[in-house]
């Protein structure tokens, strides 16, 4: 089917949808805000994220016919999702649905099955500059040659990240992408740092989420916290070691009773002299969902240093907690002074390889020099942790794109080789439509992540980073689900990679900010605050 892209109408449709979202936000404010209207706030957040994804795609769409068709197809998909959420709740939204009636012909044209089917083998170019093409090629090659051959074994046997993967990534500079050059890293700041990180993360995740795309995020979180608030001595001590993988880090923030509500955490750090009388801190508490906690040499740990709990997040400080490398299936360590650290693995349905742990810590001593920021860092741990997680949501979106790309490729390959009723299933309209929509959603998600990377490199884009995470992670679940479905019964068999992609995709809307919390406490809240201004 030959259908020319109509970007002018697409832009008009996006503007109309955005205006309707603005009206809905005013309704949400009038009704008391996100906390008392959670369903409305949640739907607005997701629609707003899809609208921004469409808007960010317009520039891409102007680069060629395929790009334009992808943009129009995604915009039509966005409108369809908007109407689906709105229908029957018009009064709740305070929005007249007839505002989108002018988009009917556009949506009909670009949701036409024959049109979507024509995009099944048209995933679209990425339009990367030479520098970033090199980043893409480097990490894609490493993923294909080193990570992918090990991914299935690690997943099925709940194995560990192979040391060969860690050493290889260190050699190609993966752990130094966010470390400034003056501390032996590769970052010179600006947009290039964020773009390189997004591209590398997607390509590594395309090979494996568990032993690829997520591996470089742990040291990056500690790196960003140190760059934001560490002392010069701490930066010179730790950043080169993080960049070279001499030190691998895990993040110990979440607690059994406190996930997203970090301000309420109970783990304490109390000033105490060490075995030789040196100044330091004794840490007590329990941390959970500490990914990579056994293999890591250090924990980036958030603890309460001010016993006045009324101070909430203002009483928290951030520590670098050294530890031995432990066994993936559980570990117990002791210190000469009586300290104890015990890690219990948490079995998961997917995202295997790095392993997550509940870690109980009793009287574990760390020196004063490991308080990030020194004495000036007291009470600033929450803010330094947030700086550490600054890029986390964007990186999670990039991981989701990597899962989607792998799922699309697996489904496309299987569909072209699986013969049913006398012909490859890729020749059937329904399969083509599914593949077309998968290609569109994957490219739209990728391009929005590029847009947000550019914004963050300019010191902007915090809201958009939350939006891209919310939209793309949910989208990855659908893409992986349809990829598995195209495989039929074989998709449910572990011998096919798509089964791993399916269970891996499910975690994306949970970590780095659960979808509901992200939508209510970040996106909807910030949309309301911006509207009030």
C-alpha positions as CSV (number, residue, x, y, z in Angstrom):
1,X,0.0,0.0,0.0
2,X,1.4,3.4,-1.0
3,X,0.4,6.1,1.5
4,X,2.3,9.3,1.7
5,X,3.1,10.8,5.1
6,X,1.1,13.8,6.1
7,X,3.2,15.5,8.8
8,X,1.3,18.7,8.7
9,X,-1.9,17.0,9.8
10,X,0.1,14.9,12.3
11,X,1.4,18.1,13.9
12,X,-2.1,19.5,14.1
13,X,-3.4,16.3,15.6
14,X,-0.6,16.3,18.2
15,X,-1.4,20.0,19.1
16,X,-5.0,19.2,19.6
17,X,-4.2,16.2,21.8
18,X,-1.8,18.3,23.8
19,X,-4.4,21.0,24.3
20,X,-6.9,18.4,25.5
21,X,-4.3,17.1,28.0
22,X,-3.8,20.6,29.3
23,X,-7.6,20.9,29.8
24,X,-7.6,17.6,31.7
25,X,-4.7,18.8,33.9
26,X,-6.8,21.8,34.9
27,X,-9.7,19.5,35.8
28,X,-7.3,17.4,37.8
29,X,-6.1,20.5,39.7
30,X,-9.7,21.6,40.3
31,X,-10.6,18.1,41.7
32,X,-7.8,18.2,44.3
33,X,-4.8,16.9,42.4
34,X,-3.2,13.5,41.8
35,X,-3.4,12.1,45.3
36,X,-7.2,12.2,45.4
37,X,-7.8,11.4,41.8
38,X,-5.3,8.7,41.1
39,X,-7.0,7.0,38.2
40,X,-7.4,10.3,36.3
41,X,-3.9,11.3,37.1
42,X,-2.5,8.0,36.0
43,X,-4.3,8.1,32.6
44,X,-3.3,11.7,32.0
45,X,0.3,10.9,32.7
46,X,0.4,8.1,30.2
47,X,-1.5,10.1,27.5
48,X,0.8,13.0,28.1
49,X,3.9,10.8,27.7
50,X,2.5,9.4,24.4
51,X,1.7,12.9,23.1
52,X,5.3,14.0,23.9
53,X,6.6,10.9,22.2
54,X,4.7,11.9,19.1
55,X,5.8,15.5,19.2
56,X,9.4,14.4,19.6
57,X,9.0,12.2,16.5
58,X,8.0,15.1,14.1
59,X,11.6,16.1,13.4
60,X,12.5,12.5,12.6
61,X,9.5,12.2,10.3
62,X,10.7,15.0,8.1
63,X,13.8,13.1,7.2
64,X,12.3,10.7,4.6
65,X,9.2,8.8,3.5
66,X,9.7,5.8,5.8
67,X,10.4,8.1,8.7
68,X,7.3,10.1,7.9
69,X,5.1,7.0,7.7
70,X,6.4,5.8,11.1
71,X,5.6,9.2,12.6
72,X,2.1,9.2,11.2
73,X,1.5,5.6,12.3
74,X,2.6,6.3,15.8
75,X,0.6,9.5,16.0
76,X,-2.5,7.7,14.9
77,X,-1.8,5.0,17.5
78,X,-1.4,7.7,20.2
79,X,-4.8,9.2,19.3
80,X,-6.4,5.7,19.5
81,X,-4.9,5.1,22.9
82,X,-6.1,8.6,24.0
83,X,-9.7,8.0,22.9
84,X,-9.7,4.5,24.5
85,X,-8.7,6.0,27.9
86,X,-11.1,8.9,27.5
87,X,-14.3,7.2,26.3
88,X,-16.8,6.8,29.1
89,X,-14.9,9.1,31.4
90,X,-15.4,12.4,29.5
91,X,-16.9,14.1,32.6
92,X,-14.1,12.9,34.8
93,X,-11.5,14.4,32.4
94,X,-13.5,17.5,31.8
95,X,-12.7,17.2,28.1
96,X,-15.0,17.3,25.1
97,X,-14.0,14.2,23.0
98,X,-15.3,15.9,19.9
99,X,-12.0,17.8,19.9
100,X,-10.4,14.8,18.3
101,X,-13.2,14.3,15.7
102,X,-11.1,16.2,13.2
103,X,-8.4,13.6,13.5
104,X,-10.8,10.8,12.4
105,X,-9.7,10.6,8.8
106,X,-6.0,10.8,9.8
107,X,-6.3,8.0,12.3
108,X,-8.3,5.9,9.8
109,X,-5.7,6.4,7.1
110,X,-2.7,5.5,9.3
111,X,-4.3,2.7,11.3
112,X,-5.4,1.0,8.1
113,X,-4.2,-2.6,8.3
114,X,-2.7,-2.5,4.8
115,X,-0.7,0.6,5.8
116,X,0.6,-0.9,9.0
117,X,1.4,-4.1,7.2
118,X,3.6,-2.2,4.7
119,X,5.8,-1.1,7.6
120,X,6.5,-4.7,8.8
121,X,9.9,-4.7,7.2
122,X,10.5,-1.0,7.5
123,X,11.9,-0.3,11.0
124,X,13.4,3.0,9.8
125,X,17.0,4.4,10.0
126,X,18.3,5.8,13.3
127,X,20.1,8.8,11.8
128,X,23.1,8.8,14.1
129,X,26.2,10.9,13.5
130,X,29.5,9.2,12.7
131,X,30.6,9.3,16.3
132,X,27.5,7.6,17.6
133,X,27.5,5.1,14.8
134,X,30.9,4.0,16.1
135,X,29.4,3.7,19.6
136,X,26.5,1.7,18.2
137,X,28.8,-0.6,16.2
138,X,31.2,-1.2,19.1
139,X,28.6,-2.2,21.6
140,X,26.5,-4.1,19.1
141,X,29.5,-6.2,18.2
142,X,30.5,-6.8,21.8
143,X,26.9,-7.8,22.6
144,X,26.6,-10.2,19.7
145,X,30.1,-11.8,20.1
146,X,30.4,-11.9,23.9
147,X,27.1,-11.4,25.7
148,X,24.5,-13.1,23.5
149,X,26.2,-16.5,23.4
150,X,26.0,-16.6,27.2
151,X,22.6,-15.0,27.8
152,X,20.4,-18.1,27.5
153,X,22.6,-20.2,29.8
154,X,22.7,-17.5,32.5
155,X,18.9,-17.0,32.2
156,X,17.9,-20.7,32.4
157,X,20.4,-21.7,35.1
158,X,20.0,-18.4,37.1
159,X,23.8,-18.0,36.7
160,X,26.1,-15.1,37.3
161,X,27.4,-12.4,35.0
162,X,30.5,-14.0,33.4
163,X,33.7,-12.3,34.4
164,X,34.6,-12.2,30.7
165,X,31.7,-9.8,30.1
166,X,32.8,-7.5,32.9
167,X,36.4,-7.5,31.7
168,X,35.4,-7.0,28.1
169,X,33.1,-4.1,28.9
170,X,35.8,-2.4,31.0
171,X,38.2,-2.8,28.1
172,X,35.8,-1.0,25.6
173,X,35.2,1.8,28.2
174,X,31.6,0.9,29.1
175,X,32.0,1.8,32.8
176,X,33.7,5.1,32.1
177,X,31.0,6.6,29.9
178,X,29.8,8.9,32.7
179,X,33.2,9.4,34.4
180,X,34.8,12.7,33.5
181,X,38.0,12.5,31.5
182,X,40.0,14.2,34.3
183,X,39.2,11.1,36.5
184,X,40.3,8.6,33.8
185,X,36.8,8.3,32.2
186,X,35.4,9.2,28.8
187,X,32.8,11.8,29.5
188,X,33.4,15.4,28.4
189,X,29.9,16.3,29.5
190,X,27.0,17.7,27.4
191,X,24.7,15.8,25.0
192,X,27.4,13.4,23.8
193,X,27.6,11.7,27.2
194,X,23.9,11.0,27.5
195,X,23.6,9.9,23.8
196,X,26.5,7.5,24.1
197,X,25.1,6.0,27.2
198,X,21.6,5.5,25.7
199,X,23.1,3.9,22.5
200,X,25.4,1.6,24.5
201,X,22.6,0.6,26.8
202,X,20.3,-0.3,24.0
203,X,22.8,-2.4,22.2
204,X,23.9,-4.3,25.3
205,X,20.3,-4.9,26.2
206,X,19.6,-6.2,22.7
207,X,21.9,-9.0,23.7
208,X,20.7,-9.4,27.2
209,X,19.0,-7.3,29.9
210,X,20.4,-9.2,32.8
211,X,24.1,-9.5,31.9
212,X,24.3,-6.7,29.4
213,X,22.2,-3.5,29.5
214,X,21.8,-3.3,33.2
215,X,25.5,-4.1,34.1
216,X,26.7,-0.6,33.3
217,X,24.0,1.2,35.2
218,X,25.2,0.3,38.8
219,X,28.6,2.0,38.6
220,X,27.0,4.9,36.7
221,X,24.7,5.7,39.6
222,X,27.6,5.9,42.1
223,X,29.6,7.8,39.6
224,X,26.9,10.5,39.2
225,X,26.5,10.8,42.9
226,X,30.2,11.3,43.4
227,X,30.5,13.8,40.5
228,X,27.6,15.8,42.0
229,X,28.7,15.9,45.7
230,X,31.8,13.9,46.4
231,X,35.0,15.5,47.7
232,X,37.9,15.8,45.3
233,X,39.7,13.1,47.3
234,X,36.7,10.8,46.9
235,X,36.5,11.5,43.2
236,X,40.2,10.8,42.6
237,X,39.9,7.6,44.8
238,X,36.8,6.0,43.4
239,X,36.0,7.3,39.9
240,X,39.1,5.8,38.2
241,X,38.4,2.5,39.9
242,X,34.7,2.6,38.7
243,X,35.8,3.4,35.2
244,X,38.2,0.5,35.0
245,X,35.9,-2.0,36.8
246,X,38.5,-2.4,39.5
247,X,35.5,-1.6,41.7
248,X,32.0,-2.7,40.8
249,X,29.1,-1.1,42.7
250,X,25.6,-2.1,43.8
251,X,22.9,0.3,45.1
252,X,21.5,-0.2,48.6
253,X,18.6,2.2,48.9
254,X,15.3,0.3,49.0
255,X,14.1,-1.3,52.3
256,X,11.5,-4.0,52.9
257,X,9.0,-1.4,54.2
258,X,10.1,1.5,52.1
259,X,10.4,1.4,48.3
260,X,9.6,4.6,46.5
261,X,9.0,6.3,49.9
262,X,12.7,6.7,50.5
263,X,12.2,9.5,53.1
264,X,10.9,6.9,55.6
265,X,13.8,4.5,55.5
266,X,15.1,3.0,58.8
267,X,18.7,2.0,58.2
268,X,20.9,4.1,60.5
269,X,24.5,5.3,60.5
270,X,25.9,6.4,63.9
271,X,29.3,7.9,64.4
272,X,31.7,5.4,66.0
273,X,35.4,4.9,66.2
274,X,36.9,2.1,64.2
275,X,39.2,-0.8,65.4
276,X,42.2,1.5,65.4
277,X,40.4,4.5,66.8
278,X,39.8,6.2,63.5
279,X,36.6,8.2,62.9
280,X,33.8,6.4,61.1
281,X,30.2,5.2,61.2
282,X,28.4,2.0,62.3
283,X,25.6,1.0,59.9
284,X,22.6,-1.0,60.9
285,X,19.5,-2.0,58.9
286,X,18.1,-4.1,56.1
287,X,18.2,-3.3,52.4
288,X,16.3,-5.1,49.7
289,X,16.3,-5.4,45.9
290,X,20.0,-4.7,46.0
291,X,20.9,-5.8,42.5
292,X,24.4,-7.1,41.9
293,X,24.9,-7.1,45.7
294,X,27.1,-10.2,45.9
295,X,29.5,-9.5,43.1
296,X,29.9,-5.8,43.9
297,X,33.0,-4.6,45.8
298,X,31.1,-1.6,47.3
299,X,27.5,-0.7,48.1
300,X,26.2,2.9,47.6
301,X,24.1,2.9,50.7
302,X,21.6,5.5,51.9
303,X,21.2,5.7,55.7
304,X,19.7,7.9,58.4
305,X,22.4,9.9,60.1
306,X,19.9,12.2,62.0
307,X,17.7,10.4,64.5
308,X,15.0,13.0,64.2
309,X,12.7,11.2,61.8
310,X,10.6,14.3,61.4
311,X,13.4,15.6,59.1
312,X,12.5,12.8,56.6
313,X,14.8,12.9,53.6
314,X,16.8,15.8,55.1
315,X,18.2,13.4,57.7
316,X,19.7,11.0,55.2
317,X,23.3,10.6,54.1
318,X,25.0,8.5,51.4
319,X,27.9,6.2,52.0
320,X,30.4,4.0,50.0
321,X,30.4,0.7,51.9
322,X,33.2,-1.6,50.9
323,X,32.6,-5.4,51.1
324,X,34.1,-8.6,49.9
325,X,32.9,-10.3,46.7
326,X,30.2,-12.9,47.7
327,X,28.7,-16.0,46.4
328,X,25.7,-15.4,44.2
329,X,23.5,-17.9,46.1
330,X,24.0,-16.1,49.4
331,X,26.8,-14.7,51.6
332,X,27.8,-13.8,55.1
333,X,30.7,-11.5,55.9
334,X,32.1,-10.4,59.3
335,X,34.4,-7.6,60.4
336,X,37.0,-7.8,63.1
337,X,35.1,-5.3,65.2
338,X,32.0,-7.5,65.2
339,X,30.2,-6.2,62.1
340,X,28.1,-8.6,60.1
341,X,26.6,-8.5,56.6
342,X,24.3,-11.2,55.3
343,X,22.9,-11.4,51.8
344,X,19.9,-13.5,50.8
345,X,19.2,-13.8,47.0
346,X,15.7,-13.0,45.8
347,X,14.7,-15.4,43.0
348,X,13.0,-13.7,40.1
349,X,11.1,-14.8,37.0
350,X,13.4,-12.9,34.7
351,X,16.2,-10.3,34.7
352,X,18.6,-13.0,35.9
353,X,22.4,-12.8,36.0
354,X,23.0,-9.8,38.2
355,X,20.8,-11.2,41.0
356,X,19.0,-9.1,43.6
357,X,19.4,-9.5,47.4
358,X,18.0,-8.6,50.7
359,X,21.0,-7.6,52.8
360,X,20.9,-7.4,56.6
361,X,23.7,-5.2,58.0
362,X,24.7,-5.2,61.7
363,X,27.3,-2.9,63.1
364,X,29.1,-2.7,59.8
365,X,31.8,0.0,60.2
366,X,32.9,2.3,57.4
367,X,35.5,5.1,57.7
368,X,34.6,8.8,57.8
369,X,36.2,9.2,54.4
370,X,33.4,7.1,52.9
371,X,30.7,9.5,53.7
372,X,30.0,11.0,50.3
373,X,30.7,14.7,50.4
374,X,32.4,14.4,53.8
375,X,30.9,16.4,56.6
376,X,29.3,18.7,54.0
377,X,27.5,15.7,52.8
378,X,25.6,15.1,56.0
379,X,21.9,15.3,55.4
380,X,22.3,15.6,51.7
381,X,22.2,11.9,50.9
382,X,18.8,12.0,49.4
383,X,19.8,14.7,46.9
384,X,23.0,13.0,46.0
385,X,21.1,9.7,45.5
386,X,18.7,11.5,43.2
387,X,21.6,12.9,41.2
388,X,22.9,9.3,41.0
389,X,19.6,8.2,39.6
390,X,19.3,11.3,37.3
391,X,20.0,9.2,34.2
392,X,18.3,6.0,35.5
393,X,14.9,6.6,34.0
394,X,16.3,7.4,30.6
395,X,18.6,4.4,30.8
396,X,15.7,2.2,31.7
397,X,13.9,3.5,28.6
398,X,17.0,2.6,26.5
399,X,17.0,-0.9,28.0
400,X,13.3,-1.2,27.1
401,X,14.2,-0.2,23.5
402,X,16.9,-2.9,23.5
403,X,14.4,-5.5,24.6
404,X,11.9,-4.3,22.0
405,X,14.4,-4.4,19.2
406,X,15.5,-7.9,20.1
407,X,11.8,-9.0,20.3
408,X,11.0,-7.5,16.9
409,X,14.0,-9.1,15.3
410,X,13.2,-12.5,16.8
411,X,9.6,-12.3,15.7
412,X,10.5,-11.0,12.2
413,X,13.0,-13.8,11.7
414,X,10.6,-16.5,13.0
415,X,7.7,-15.2,10.9
416,X,9.7,-15.5,7.7
417,X,10.8,-19.0,8.4
418,X,7.7,-20.5,10.0
419,X,5.4,-22.1,7.3
420,X,1.7,-22.6,8.3
421,X,-1.0,-23.6,5.8
422,X,1.4,-23.6,3.0
423,X,3.1,-20.2,3.4
424,X,5.3,-18.3,5.8
425,X,3.3,-16.7,8.6
426,X,5.0,-13.4,7.6
427,X,2.7,-13.4,4.5
428,X,-0.5,-13.2,6.6
429,X,-2.0,-9.8,7.1
430,X,-2.4,-10.1,10.9
431,X,1.3,-11.0,11.4
432,X,2.3,-8.1,9.1
433,X,0.2,-5.6,11.0
434,X,1.7,-6.8,14.3
435,X,5.2,-6.5,13.0
436,X,4.5,-3.1,11.5
437,X,3.2,-1.8,14.8
438,X,6.1,-3.3,16.7
439,X,8.5,-1.6,14.3
440,X,6.7,1.8,14.7
441,X,6.6,1.7,18.5
442,X,10.2,0.6,18.8
443,X,11.5,3.4,16.5
444,X,9.3,6.0,18.1
445,X,10.5,5.0,21.6
446,X,14.2,5.1,20.4
447,X,13.8,8.5,18.8
448,X,12.2,9.9,22.0
449,X,15.0,8.5,24.1
450,X,17.5,10.4,21.8
451,X,15.5,13.6,22.2
452,X,15.5,13.3,26.0
453,X,19.2,12.5,26.0
454,X,19.8,15.7,24.1
455,X,17.7,17.6,26.6
456,X,19.5,16.1,29.6
457,X,22.8,17.0,28.1
458,X,21.6,20.6,28.1
459,X,20.6,20.4,31.8
460,X,16.9,20.0,30.9
461,X,14.5,17.1,30.4
462,X,13.9,15.7,33.9
463,X,10.1,15.5,33.2
464,X,10.6,14.1,29.8
465,X,12.9,11.4,31.2
466,X,10.1,10.3,33.5
467,X,7.7,10.3,30.5
468,X,9.9,8.3,28.2
469,X,10.4,5.8,31.0
470,X,6.7,5.5,31.6
471,X,5.7,5.1,28.0
472,X,8.5,3.0,26.7
473,X,8.5,0.4,29.5
474,X,4.8,-0.3,29.1
475,X,5.3,-0.4,25.3
476,X,8.1,-3.0,25.7
477,X,5.7,-5.3,27.4
478,X,3.3,-5.3,24.4
479,X,6.1,-5.7,21.9
480,X,7.6,-8.6,23.7
481,X,4.1,-10.2,24.2
482,X,3.3,-10.0,20.5
483,X,6.7,-11.3,19.6
484,X,6.1,-14.3,21.8
485,X,2.6,-14.8,20.3
486,X,4.0,-14.8,16.8
487,X,6.2,-17.7,17.8
488,X,3.1,-19.6,19.0
489,X,3.8,-22.6,21.2
490,X,7.5,-22.3,20.6
491,X,7.4,-18.8,22.2
492,X,6.4,-20.5,25.4
493,X,9.4,-22.8,25.2
494,X,12.7,-21.7,26.9
495,X,14.7,-22.9,23.9
496,X,13.6,-19.7,22.1
497,X,15.1,-16.4,23.1
498,X,11.7,-14.6,22.9
499,X,10.6,-16.3,26.1
500,X,13.4,-14.6,28.0
501,X,12.6,-11.3,26.4
502,X,9.0,-11.6,27.5
503,X,9.8,-12.1,31.2
504,X,12.6,-9.5,31.1
505,X,10.3,-6.9,29.7
506,X,7.9,-7.3,32.7
507,X,10.4,-5.8,35.2
508,X,10.9,-2.6,33.2
509,X,7.8,-0.9,34.6
510,X,8.7,-1.8,38.1
511,X,12.3,-0.8,38.7
512,X,13.8,2.7,38.6
513,X,10.4,4.0,39.8
514,X,7.3,1.8,39.7
515,X,4.9,2.9,36.9
516,X,2.2,4.0,39.3
517,X,4.5,6.0,41.5
518,X,6.2,7.6,38.6
519,X,2.9,8.6,37.0
520,X,1.3,9.9,40.1
521,X,4.1,11.3,42.2
522,X,6.3,12.7,39.4
523,X,4.6,13.1,36.0
524,X,1.1,14.1,37.1
525,X,2.4,16.1,40.0
526,X,4.8,18.1,37.9
527,X,2.2,18.6,35.1
528,X,-0.1,20.2,37.7
529,X,2.6,22.4,39.2
530,X,3.7,23.6,35.8
531,X,0.0,24.4,34.9
532,X,-0.4,26.4,38.1
533,X,2.6,28.5,37.1
